Amino acid sequence: MSELVKIVEKKQIPSEVIMFCGLRDVCPASLIADSYLIFEHNPEETAHMGSSLLLSIVVLHEGFSHAPLRVYGNKKFIAVISELAVPASALHTVMHA
């Protein structure tokens, strides 16, 4: 794991499954697709990420705070979703953490 990125696991992140990355960018299509997967298949939030390379913000959903960069998973797939734009200079570091 990179020292610049901290992954906080709530549950063990499944391994050897398909990984979907919904990172916010100029076109939010991947974020929308990941959000749909999470809504339809209801995987558990398994982890969240924080980094000094990202903005320090908290996202509110239905009155509950969440990290903007989260990992959801089940036995079939994991989905990394980011509700903030990851700077191009930090993308490689964040995704390889």
N, C-alpha and C positions, 0 to 999 in steps of 0.2 A: 504494500500500500504506500502511496506517496505521502510524504510528510506534509504536503500542502493541502491534502484532501483528507478529511476525517469521515469514516463511515461508521455510523452508530447502528449496530444490528439490534433489532427488537426480537427477532427470531432468526434462526439460521437461514441464510439465503440459499435457495436450492441450487444445486450444481447440475451440469449436464442437461440443461433444458434450453429451450429457445429463448433468446433475449431480444426484447424490443426496446428501442431507445426513442423516447418521445421528447426530444429537446426543442425548446422554443427557438425559432429562428425567424428569418424574414417570412417564410411560409410556415404557418402553424399546422400543416397537414399531419406531421408525425405526432405532434402533441394531441391533436384531435383523435387520431387513430388509437393511440395508447389510452387516452381517456375512455374511448368506447370499449376497448378490451377490458379495462378495469371495471367499468360500469356493468358490462354484460357478464363477466366471469367472476366478479367479486373476489379477487385474490386478496390476501392479507397484506397490510403494509409490513414489510419485513425489515426495512432499514431506511435511514435518511442520511444525506451527505451534507457536509459543511466544508467550506474552504475560504481561505483568505483571498482567493482569486475571484470569489463571487460577491455580489452585493449582500449585505447583512439585512435581510428582511424576513418577515414571518407572513405566511399566507393564512387567511381565515376562511374556513369552510363550515357553514352552519354554526358559527360561534366558537369553533375549536381551532386552535392554532396548529399549523403544520409547517414543516420545513419545505421550502420551495422545490428542493431536489429530493425525490423519494423513490424507493424501490418497493415494488409490489411483487408478490410471487405466490405460486402454487406448484403442484407437481408437474404441470405442463409447460409453464413459461414464467419468466420474470419480465417485468416492465419497469424501465427507468423513466421517470417523468419529471420534467423540469418546468416550472411555471415562470421561470425567468430566463432571459437570454444568457446563455453561457458564452462569455467572450471567446472569440476565435483563438486567442493566445492561450486560453486555459482549457480548451476542449480536449486536447490530447491527454493532458494530465488528469482531468476529471474522469474521462471515460476509461482510463487504464487503472484507476484506483480500484 
